Amino acid sequence: MSRPGPVPPAVLPRTTEDGRRATPWARCALLYAFLFLMGAETFLVSPLLPTIAADLRVDTGAAARVVTAYVLTYAIAAPLVGGVSDRFPRRVPVAAGGVLFLCGNVLCATAGSLDALTAARALTGLGGATAAPAMWAYFAEAAAPAQRGRAVAGGVACYALGQVLGVPLGGLLAGTGGWPWAFAALAAGLAPVVVLVAWRLRGPRPAPRKGRVTAGFTVWRDRRVALPLLSTGLLQAGRLGAYTFVGALFAERFGLGAGQLGLVGLLVGAGSLTGSLLAGRTVDRVRGSGRDENGLSAVLALLFVAAAVVTLAASQLAPALAALFVWFVAGGAFYTTQQTYLGGAAPAHRASVVAWNGTLDHLGVAVGTTALSPWQPAGPAFVAVTAGLGVAAAALSATAARLNARRQGPR
């Protein structure tokens, strides 16, 4: 068979059988590498905090500002930057965000004070907020319709893998060369990815649009978008808000030490990876059958509720660990399903919508942690709040599914 000729730079490859797009997996792989590094950077700071605090002569609580700076900057900037992102080819915001992310990590590696490190982390958060929405939008636009779920799942899985490896990598690099080397290594890994993205990433150009950059905020007027976004926030509030306290619970109830809790963290990461990969093909089958992804999100939210209740109530370690694994399988699958649906729910505002999903993801964790902090971990009120957040998320997803059924789908 003869090989196809060269593809015009701004045109996606197409299949010869039916004229549909063929998923550009090699280009997606560039973005997967970026997402892996973003995930690693997110959790990289955790094992470094004591060393950072000692080197900069501040207490650990003050050093935690470097985490807050990243999360808040990302959550606030993403919807605004998403509105800008929808006006340019996807490689522009991805490459620009990559440069900011790269510079932020270089500045982290050279920071000599807590204020300088905090500002550098905020710059890194701005880079992530600039690049990530465009990456998720690219997966939705570039993937073949029957493979959109798998394309999104690959990104979620790589991001989760980065989070899993971020803690041990950060500890290893800090132990061998000092904490600045951890940030320097991330910058070194990202540099070739940014160059390749700027050179190789191609895709459909967004349609020219006029109006304000804040037009991305109008997506909240559509309940088929607003309800799933709120569902993301509620599910993340329950899933990750409650998980914040699981380490303390397992240490108290089962006598686990720091090393054993680290293994629990690996189990959680494996659950998220498994869930995201399983959801990719499942979502594609759901979409292929003409059903709505929000129905699947509702089922996964209820699966999380059941797993969380068992985890928090179990008196034996083995059932608690098994339920915790299911907890994060359901969560990883839920997030993949949401990203896939939202990437196609409002094509004119793809980056804006997925940016809002990222914002609700981050804010959900903060809200969930705050809402659960007054209660005794695994006490009746703690379990009720956790389960209530999951049930509310399922109800919103089910309502969105019904709305789409009435309107014969969003696409």
Contacts in CASP RR format, 6 or more apart in sequence:
PFRMAT RR
TARGET T0000
AUTHOR 0000-0000-0000
METHOD contacts of the structure
MODEL  1
MSRPGPVPPAVLPRTTEDGRRATPWARCALLYAFLFLMGAETFLVSPLLP
TIAADLRVDTGAAARVVTAYVLTYAIAAPLVGGVSDRFPRRVPVAAGGVL
FLCGNVLCATAGSLDALTAARALTGLGGATAAPAMWAYFAEAAAPAQRGR
AVAGGVACYALGQVLGVPLGGLLAGTGGWPWAFAALAAGLAPVVVLVAWR
LRGPRPAPRKGRVTAGFTVWRDRRVALPLLSTGLLQAGRLGAYTFVGALF
AERFGLGAGQLGLVGLLVGAGSLTGSLLAGRTVDRVRGSGRDENGLSAVL
ALLFVAAAVVTLAASQLAPALAALFVWFVAGGAFYTTQQTYLGGAAPAHR
ASVVAWNGTLDHLGVAVGTTALSPWQPAGPAFVAVTAGLGVAAAALSATA
ARLNARRQGPR
4 13 0 8 1.000
4 16 0 8 1.000
7 13 0 8 1.000
7 202 0 8 1.000
9 202 0 8 1.000
10 89 0 8 1.000
10 202 0 8 1.000
10 203 0 8 1.000
10 204 0 8 1.000
10 205 0 8 1.000
11 202 0 8 1.000
11 203 0 8 1.000
11 204 0 8 1.000
12 21 0 8 1.000
12 22 0 8 1.000
12 24 0 8 1.000
12 142 0 8 1.000
12 202 0 8 1.000
12 203 0 8 1.000
12 204 0 8 1.000
13 21 0 8 1.000
13 22 0 8 1.000
13 24 0 8 1.000
14 20 0 8 1.000
14 21 0 8 1.000
14 22 0 8 1.000
15 21 0 8 1.000
15 22 0 8 1.000
15 144 0 8 1.000
20 144 0 8 1.000
20 145 0 8 1.000
20 146 0 8 1.000
21 142 0 8 1.000
21 143 0 8 1.000
21 144 0 8 1.000
21 145 0 8 1.000
22 144 0 8 1.000
23 142 0 8 1.000
23 143 0 8 1.000
23 144 0 8 1.000
23 147 0 8 1.000
23 150 0 8 1.000
23 151 0 8 1.000
24 142 0 8 1.000
24 202 0 8 1.000
24 203 0 8 1.000
26 200 0 8 1.000
27 142 0 8 1.000
27 200 0 8 1.000
27 201 0 8 1.000
27 202 0 8 1.000
28 138 0 8 1.000
28 139 0 8 1.000
28 142 0 8 1.000
28 143 0 8 1.000
28 151 0 8 1.000
28 154 0 8 1.000
28 155 0 8 1.000
30 193 0 8 1.000
30 196 0 8 1.000
30 197 0 8 1.000
30 200 0 8 1.000
30 201 0 8 1.000
31 94 0 8 1.000
31 135 0 8 1.000
31 138 0 8 1.000
31 139 0 8 1.000
31 155 0 8 1.000
31 197 0 8 1.000
31 201 0 8 1.000
32 154 0 8 1.000
32 155 0 8 1.000
32 158 0 8 1.000
33 158 0 8 1.000
33 193 0 8 1.000
34 94 0 8 1.000
34 98 0 8 1.000
34 131 0 8 1.000
34 135 0 8 1.000
34 190 0 8 1.000
34 193 0 8 1.000
34 194 0 8 1.000
34 197 0 8 1.000
35 132 0 8 1.000
35 135 0 8 1.000
35 155 0 8 1.000
35 158 0 8 1.000
35 159 0 8 1.000
36 158 0 8 1.000
36 159 0 8 1.000
36 161 0 8 1.000
36 162 0 8 1.000
37 162 0 8 1.000
37 186 0 8 1.000
37 189 0 8 1.000
37 190 0 8 1.000
37 193 0 8 1.000
38 101 0 8 1.000
38 128 0 8 1.000
38 131 0 8 1.000
38 132 0 8 1.000
38 159 0 8 1.000
38 162 0 8 1.000
39 159 0 8 1.000
39 160 0 8 1.000
39 162 0 8 1.000
39 163 0 8 1.000
39 166 0 8 1.000
40 162 0 8 1.000
40 163 0 8 1.000
40 165 0 8 1.000
40 166 0 8 1.000
40 169 0 8 1.000
40 186 0 8 1.000
41 101 0 8 1.000
41 105 0 8 1.000
41 124 0 8 1.000
41 166 0 8 1.000
41 186 0 8 1.000
42 70 0 8 1.000
42 162 0 8 1.000
42 163 0 8 1.000
42 166 0 8 1.000
43 162 0 8 1.000
43 163 0 8 1.000
43 166 0 8 1.000
43 167 0 8 1.000
44 166 0 8 1.000
44 167 0 8 1.000
44 169 0 8 1.000
44 170 0 8 1.000
44 182 0 8 1.000
44 183 0 8 1.000
44 186 0 8 1.000
45 52 0 8 1.000
45 66 0 8 1.000
45 67 0 8 1.000
45 70 0 8 1.000
45 121 0 8 1.000
46 67 0 8 1.000
46 167 0 8 1.000
47 167 0 8 1.000
47 168 0 8 1.000
47 170 0 8 1.000
47 171 0 8 1.000
47 174 0 8 1.000
48 170 0 8 1.000
48 171 0 8 1.000
48 174 0 8 1.000
48 179 0 8 1.000
48 182 0 8 1.000
49 60 0 8 1.000
49 63 0 8 1.000
49 64 0 8 1.000
49 67 0 8 1.000
50 60 0 8 1.000
51 174 0 8 1.000
51 178 0 8 1.000
51 179 0 8 1.000
52 63 0 8 1.000
52 66 0 8 1.000
52 117 0 8 1.000
52 179 0 8 1.000
53 59 0 8 1.000
53 60 0 8 1.000
53 61 0 8 1.000
53 62 0 8 1.000
53 63 0 8 1.000
55 179 0 8 1.000
56 63 0 8 1.000
56 112 0 8 1.000
56 113 0 8 1.000
56 114 0 8 1.000
56 117 0 8 1.000
58 114 0 8 1.000
62 114 0 8 1.000
63 114 0 8 1.000
65 114 0 8 1.000
65 118 0 8 1.000
66 114 0 8 1.000
66 117 0 8 1.000
66 118 0 8 1.000
66 121 0 8 1.000
67 121 0 8 1.000
69 118 0 8 1.000
69 119 0 8 1.000
69 121 0 8 1.000
69 122 0 8 1.000
69 125 0 8 1.000
70 121 0 8 1.000
70 122 0 8 1.000
70 124 0 8 1.000
70 125 0 8 1.000
71 362 0 8 1.000
71 365 0 8 1.000
71 366 0 8 1.000
72 122 0 8 1.000
73 121 0 8 1.000
73 122 0 8 1.000
73 123 0 8 1.000
73 125 0 8 1.000
73 126 0 8 1.000
73 129 0 8 1.000
74 125 0 8 1.000
74 126 0 8 1.000
74 128 0 8 1.000
74 129 0 8 1.000
74 358 0 8 1.000
74 359 0 8 1.000
74 362 0 8 1.000
75 358 0 8 1.000
75 359 0 8 1.000
75 362 0 8 1.000
75 363 0 8 1.000
76 359 0 8 1.000
77 125 0 8 1.000
77 126 0 8 1.000
77 129 0 8 1.000
77 130 0 8 1.000
78 129 0 8 1.000
78 132 0 8 1.000
78 133 0 8 1.000
78 355 0 8 1.000
78 356 0 8 1.000
78 358 0 8 1.000
78 359 0 8 1.000
79 216 0 8 1.000
79 217 0 8 1.000
79 352 0 8 1.000
79 355 0 8 1.000
79 356 0 8 1.000
79 359 0 8 1.000
80 213 0 8 1.000
80 214 0 8 1.000
81 93 0 8 1.000
81 126 0 8 1.000
81 129 0 8 1.000
81 130 0 8 1.000
81 133 0 8 1.000
81 355 0 8 1.000
82 93 0 8 1.000
82 133 0 8 1.000
82 134 0 8 1.000
82 216 0 8 1.000
82 351 0 8 1.000
82 352 0 8 1.000
82 355 0 8 1.000
83 213 0 8 1.000
83 214 0 8 1.000
83 215 0 8 1.000
83 216 0 8 1.000
83 349 0 8 1.000
83 351 0 8 1.000
83 352 0 8 1.000
83 355 0 8 1.000
84 93 0 8 1.000
84 213 0 8 1.000
85 93 0 8 1.000
85 130 0 8 1.000
85 133 0 8 1.000
85 134 0 8 1.000
85 137 0 8 1.000
85 351 0 8 1.000
85 352 0 8 1.000
85 355 0 8 1.000
86 137 0 8 1.000
86 206 0 8 1.000
86 209 0 8 1.000
86 216 0 8 1.000
86 348 0 8 1.000
86 349 0 8 1.000
86 350 0 8 1.000
86 351 0 8 1.000
86 352 0 8 1.000
87 206 0 8 1.000
87 209 0 8 1.000
87 213 0 8 1.000
88 206 0 8 1.000
89 202 0 8 1.000
89 203 0 8 1.000
89 205 0 8 1.000
89 206 0 8 1.000
90 134 0 8 1.000
90 135 0 8 1.000
90 137 0 8 1.000
90 138 0 8 1.000
90 141 0 8 1.000
90 201 0 8 1.000
90 203 0 8 1.000
90 351 0 8 1.000
91 197 0 8 1.000
91 198 0 8 1.000
91 201 0 8 1.000
91 202 0 8 1.000
91 203 0 8 1.000
92 134 0 8 1.000
93 130 0 8 1.000
93 131 0 8 1.000
93 133 0 8 1.000
93 134 0 8 1.000
93 351 0 8 1.000
94 131 0 8 1.000
94 134 0 8 1.000
94 135 0 8 1.000
94 138 0 8 1.000
94 197 0 8 1.000
94 201 0 8 1.000
95 194 0 8 1.000
95 197 0 8 1.000
95 198 0 8 1.000
95 201 0 8 1.000
96 127 0 8 1.000
96 130 0 8 1.000
96 131 0 8 1.000
97 126 0 8 1.000
97 127 0 8 1.000
97 128 0 8 1.000
97 130 0 8 1.000
97 131 0 8 1.000
98 127 0 8 1.000
98 128 0 8 1.000
98 130 0 8 1.000
98 131 0 8 1.000
98 190 0 8 1.000
98 193 0 8 1.000
98 194 0 8 1.000
98 197 0 8 1.000
99 194 0 8 1.000
100 123 0 8 1.000
100 124 0 8 1.000
100 125 0 8 1.000
100 126 0 8 1.000
100 127 0 8 1.000
100 128 0 8 1.000
100 130 0 8 1.000
100 131 0 8 1.000
101 124 0 8 1.000
101 125 0 8 1.000
101 127 0 8 1.000
101 128 0 8 1.000
101 131 0 8 1.000
101 190 0 8 1.000
102 187 0 8 1.000
102 190 0 8 1.000
102 191 0 8 1.000
102 194 0 8 1.000
103 123 0 8 1.000
104 120 0 8 1.000
104 121 0 8 1.000
104 123 0 8 1.000
104 124 0 8 1.000
104 127 0 8 1.000
104 187 0 8 1.000
105 120 0 8 1.000
105 124 0 8 1.000
105 183 0 8 1.000
105 184 0 8 1.000
105 186 0 8 1.000
105 187 0 8 1.000
105 190 0 8 1.000
106 183 0 8 1.000
106 184 0 8 1.000
106 187 0 8 1.000
107 116 0 8 1.000
107 119 0 8 1.000
107 120 0 8 1.000
107 123 0 8 1.000
108 117 0 8 1.000
108 120 0 8 1.000
108 121 0 8 1.000
108 124 0 8 1.000
108 180 0 8 1.000
108 183 0 8 1.000
109 180 0 8 1.000
109 181 0 8 1.000
109 183 0 8 1.000
109 184 0 8 1.000
109 187 0 8 1.000
110 180 0 8 1.000
111 117 0 8 1.000
111 120 0 8 1.000
111 180 0 8 1.000
129 355 0 8 1.000
132 354 0 8 1.000
132 355 0 8 1.000
132 358 0 8 1.000
133 350 0 8 1.000
133 351 0 8 1.000
133 352 0 8 1.000
133 354 0 8 1.000
133 355 0 8 1.000
133 358 0 8 1.000
134 351 0 8 1.000
135 155 0 8 1.000
136 152 0 8 1.000
136 339 0 8 1.000
136 343 0 8 1.000
136 350 0 8 1.000
136 351 0 8 1.000
136 354 0 8 1.000
136 357 0 8 1.000
137 343 0 8 1.000
137 350 0 8 1.000
137 351 0 8 1.000
137 354 0 8 1.000
138 201 0 8 1.000
138 203 0 8 1.000
139 148 0 8 1.000
139 151 0 8 1.000
139 152 0 8 1.000
139 155 0 8 1.000
139 339 0 8 1.000
139 343 0 8 1.000
140 148 0 8 1.000
140 151 0 8 1.000
140 152 0 8 1.000
140 340 0 8 1.000
140 343 0 8 1.000
140 344 0 8 1.000
140 350 0 8 1.000
140 354 0 8 1.000
141 203 0 8 1.000
141 204 0 8 1.000
141 350 0 8 1.000
142 151 0 8 1.000
142 203 0 8 1.000
142 204 0 8 1.000
143 149 0 8 1.000
143 150 0 8 1.000
143 151 0 8 1.000
143 152 0 8 1.000
145 287 0 8 1.000
146 284 0 8 1.000
146 287 0 8 1.000
146 288 0 8 1.000
147 284 0 8 1.000
148 283 0 8 1.000
148 284 0 8 1.000
148 287 0 8 1.000
148 340 0 8 1.000
149 279 0 8 1.000
149 280 0 8 1.000
149 281 0 8 1.000
149 283 0 8 1.000
149 284 0 8 1.000
149 287 0 8 1.000
149 336 0 8 1.000
149 340 0 8 1.000
150 280 0 8 1.000
150 281 0 8 1.000
150 284 0 8 1.000
152 280 0 8 1.000
152 283 0 8 1.000
152 336 0 8 1.000
152 339 0 8 1.000
152 340 0 8 1.000
152 343 0 8 1.000
153 276 0 8 1.000
153 277 0 8 1.000
153 279 0 8 1.000
153 280 0 8 1.000
153 281 0 8 1.000
153 283 0 8 1.000
153 336 0 8 1.000
153 340 0 8 1.000
154 276 0 8 1.000
154 277 0 8 1.000
154 280 0 8 1.000
155 276 0 8 1.000
156 276 0 8 1.000
156 279 0 8 1.000
156 332 0 8 1.000
156 335 0 8 1.000
156 336 0 8 1.000
156 339 0 8 1.000
157 273 0 8 1.000
157 276 0 8 1.000
157 277 0 8 1.000
160 269 0 8 1.000
160 272 0 8 1.000
160 273 0 8 1.000
160 276 0 8 1.000
160 332 0 8 1.000
161 273 0 8 1.000
163 269 0 8 1.000
163 272 0 8 1.000
164 265 0 8 1.000
164 266 0 8 1.000
164 269 0 8 1.000
164 270 0 8 1.000
164 272 0 8 1.000
164 273 0 8 1.000
167 262 0 8 1.000
167 265 0 8 1.000
169 182 0 8 1.000
169 185 0 8 1.000
170 182 0 8 1.000
171 182 0 8 1.000
173 179 0 8 1.000
173 181 0 8 1.000
173 182 0 8 1.000
173 185 0 8 1.000
174 181 0 8 1.000
174 182 0 8 1.000
207 348 0 8 1.000
209 215 0 8 1.000
209 348 0 8 1.000
215 349 0 8 1.000
215 352 0 8 1.000
216 349 0 8 1.000
216 352 0 8 1.000
217 352 0 8 1.000
218 349 0 8 1.000
219 225 0 8 1.000
219 226 0 8 1.000
219 346 0 8 1.000
219 349 0 8 1.000
219 352 0 8 1.000
219 353 0 8 1.000
219 356 0 8 1.000
220 226 0 8 1.000
220 229 0 8 1.000
220 356 0 8 1.000
222 345 0 8 1.000
222 346 0 8 1.000
223 400 0 8 1.000
223 403 0 8 1.000
224 345 0 8 1.000
224 400 0 8 1.000
224 403 0 8 1.000
224 404 0 8 1.000
224 407 0 8 1.000
224 410 0 8 1.000
225 342 0 8 1.000
225 345 0 8 1.000
225 346 0 8 1.000
225 353 0 8 1.000
227 294 0 8 1.000
227 396 0 8 1.000
227 397 0 8 1.000
227 399 0 8 1.000
227 400 0 8 1.000
227 403 0 8 1.000
228 294 0 8 1.000
228 297 0 8 1.000
228 338 0 8 1.000
228 341 0 8 1.000
228 342 0 8 1.000
228 345 0 8 1.000
228 396 0 8 1.000
228 397 0 8 1.000
228 400 0 8 1.000
229 342 0 8 1.000
229 353 0 8 1.000
229 356 0 8 1.000
229 357 0 8 1.000
229 360 0 8 1.000
230 360 0 8 1.000
230 396 0 8 1.000
231 294 0 8 1.000
231 297 0 8 1.000
231 301 0 8 1.000
231 338 0 8 1.000
231 393 0 8 1.000
231 394 0 8 1.000
231 396 0 8 1.000
231 397 0 8 1.000
231 400 0 8 1.000
232 335 0 8 1.000
232 338 0 8 1.000
232 357 0 8 1.000
232 358 0 8 1.000
232 360 0 8 1.000
232 361 0 8 1.000
232 393 0 8 1.000
233 360 0 8 1.000
233 361 0 8 1.000
233 363 0 8 1.000
233 364 0 8 1.000
233 367 0 8 1.000
233 393 0 8 1.000
234 364 0 8 1.000
234 389 0 8 1.000
234 390 0 8 1.000
234 392 0 8 1.000
234 393 0 8 1.000
234 396 0 8 1.000
235 301 0 8 1.000
235 304 0 8 1.000
235 331 0 8 1.000
235 334 0 8 1.000
235 389 0 8 1.000
235 390 0 8 1.000
235 393 0 8 1.000
236 335 0 8 1.000
236 360 0 8 1.000
236 361 0 8 1.000
236 364 0 8 1.000
236 365 0 8 1.000
237 364 0 8 1.000
237 365 0 8 1.000
237 367 0 8 1.000
237 368 0 8 1.000
237 371 0 8 1.000
237 389 0 8 1.000
238 304 0 8 1.000
238 308 0 8 1.000
238 368 0 8 1.000
238 372 0 8 1.000
238 385 0 8 1.000
238 386 0 8 1.000
238 389 0 8 1.000
238 390 0 8 1.000
239 304 0 8 1.000
239 308 0 8 1.000
239 327 0 8 1.000
239 328 0 8 1.000
239 331 0 8 1.000
239 334 0 8 1.000
239 390 0 8 1.000
240 364 0 8 1.000
240 365 0 8 1.000
240 368 0 8 1.000
240 369 0 8 1.000
241 364 0 8 1.000
241 365 0 8 1.000
241 368 0 8 1.000
241 369 0 8 1.000
241 372 0 8 1.000
241 386 0 8 1.000
242 308 0 8 1.000
242 312 0 8 1.000
242 368 0 8 1.000
242 372 0 8 1.000
242 382 0 8 1.000
242 386 0 8 1.000
243 268 0 8 1.000
243 327 0 8 1.000
244 365 0 8 1.000
244 369 0 8 1.000
244 372 0 8 1.000
245 372 0 8 1.000
245 377 0 8 1.000
245 382 0 8 1.000
246 264 0 8 1.000
246 311 0 8 1.000
246 324 0 8 1.000
246 377 0 8 1.000
247 256 0 8 1.000
247 261 0 8 1.000
247 264 0 8 1.000
248 377 0 8 1.000
249 312 0 8 1.000
249 377 0 8 1.000
249 378 0 8 1.000
250 256 0 8 1.000
250 261 0 8 1.000
250 264 0 8 1.000
250 317 0 8 1.000
250 320 0 8 1.000
251 257 0 8 1.000
251 261 0 8 1.000
253 315 0 8 1.000
253 378 0 8 1.000
254 317 0 8 1.000
254 320 0 8 1.000
256 264 0 8 1.000
264 321 0 8 1.000
264 324 0 8 1.000
267 321 0 8 1.000
267 324 0 8 1.000
267 325 0 8 1.000
268 324 0 8 1.000
268 325 0 8 1.000
268 328 0 8 1.000
269 328 0 8 1.000
270 325 0 8 1.000
270 328 0 8 1.000
271 325 0 8 1.000
271 328 0 8 1.000
271 329 0 8 1.000
271 332 0 8 1.000
272 328 0 8 1.000
272 329 0 8 1.000
272 331 0 8 1.000
272 332 0 8 1.000
274 329 0 8 1.000
275 328 0 8 1.000
275 329 0 8 1.000
275 330 0 8 1.000
275 331 0 8 1.000
275 332 0 8 1.000
275 333 0 8 1.000
275 336 0 8 1.000
276 332 0 8 1.000
276 333 0 8 1.000
276 335 0 8 1.000
276 336 0 8 1.000
278 329 0 8 1.000
278 333 0 8 1.000
279 296 0 8 1.000
279 300 0 8 1.000
279 332 0 8 1.000
279 333 0 8 1.000
279 334 0 8 1.000
279 336 0 8 1.000
279 337 0 8 1.000
279 340 0 8 1.000
280 336 0 8 1.000
280 340 0 8 1.000
282 296 0 8 1.000
282 333 0 8 1.000
282 337 0 8 1.000
283 293 0 8 1.000
283 296 0 8 1.000
283 336 0 8 1.000
283 337 0 8 1.000
283 340 0 8 1.000
283 341 0 8 1.000
286 292 0 8 1.000
286 293 0 8 1.000
286 296 0 8 1.000
287 293 0 8 1.000
287 340 0 8 1.000
292 341 0 8 1.000
292 400 0 8 1.000
292 401 0 8 1.000
292 404 0 8 1.000
292 405 0 8 1.000
292 409 0 8 1.000
292 410 0 8 1.000
293 337 0 8 1.000
293 338 0 8 1.000
293 340 0 8 1.000
293 341 0 8 1.000
294 341 0 8 1.000
294 397 0 8 1.000
294 398 0 8 1.000
294 400 0 8 1.000
294 401 0 8 1.000
294 404 0 8 1.000
295 397 0 8 1.000
295 398 0 8 1.000
295 401 0 8 1.000
296 337 0 8 1.000
297 334 0 8 1.000
297 337 0 8 1.000
297 338 0 8 1.000
297 341 0 8 1.000
297 393 0 8 1.000
297 394 0 8 1.000
297 397 0 8 1.000
298 394 0 8 1.000
298 395 0 8 1.000
298 397 0 8 1.000
298 398 0 8 1.000
298 401 0 8 1.000
299 394 0 8 1.000
300 330 0 8 1.000
300 331 0 8 1.000
300 333 0 8 1.000
300 334 0 8 1.000
300 337 0 8 1.000
301 330 0 8 1.000
301 334 0 8 1.000
301 390 0 8 1.000
301 391 0 8 1.000
301 393 0 8 1.000
301 394 0 8 1.000
301 397 0 8 1.000
302 390 0 8 1.000
302 391 0 8 1.000
302 394 0 8 1.000
303 326 0 8 1.000
303 330 0 8 1.000
304 327 0 8 1.000
304 330 0 8 1.000
304 331 0 8 1.000
304 334 0 8 1.000
304 390 0 8 1.000
305 386 0 8 1.000
305 387 0 8 1.000
305 388 0 8 1.000
305 390 0 8 1.000
305 391 0 8 1.000
305 394 0 8 1.000
306 326 0 8 1.000
307 323 0 8 1.000
307 324 0 8 1.000
307 326 0 8 1.000
307 327 0 8 1.000
307 330 0 8 1.000
308 323 0 8 1.000
308 327 0 8 1.000
308 383 0 8 1.000
308 386 0 8 1.000
308 387 0 8 1.000
309 383 0 8 1.000
309 386 0 8 1.000
309 387 0 8 1.000
310 319 0 8 1.000
310 320 0 8 1.000
310 323 0 8 1.000
311 320 0 8 1.000
311 323 0 8 1.000
311 324 0 8 1.000
311 327 0 8 1.000
312 377 0 8 1.000
312 378 0 8 1.000
312 379 0 8 1.000
312 382 0 8 1.000
312 383 0 8 1.000
312 386 0 8 1.000
313 378 0 8 1.000
313 383 0 8 1.000
314 320 0 8 1.000
314 323 0 8 1.000
335 361 0 8 1.000
338 357 0 8 1.000
339 354 0 8 1.000
339 357 0 8 1.000
341 410 0 8 1.000
342 353 0 8 1.000
342 354 0 8 1.000
342 357 0 8 1.000
343 350 0 8 1.000
343 353 0 8 1.000
343 354 0 8 1.000
344 350 0 8 1.000
344 353 0 8 1.000
344 410 0 8 1.000
344 411 0 8 1.000
345 353 0 8 1.000
345 410 0 8 1.000
345 411 0 8 1.000
346 352 0 8 1.000
346 353 0 8 1.000
368 389 0 8 1.000
371 385 0 8 1.000
371 389 0 8 1.000
372 382 0 8 1.000
372 385 0 8 1.000
372 386 0 8 1.000
375 381 0 8 1.000
375 382 0 8 1.000
375 385 0 8 1.000
376 382 0 8 1.000
404 410 0 8 1.000
END
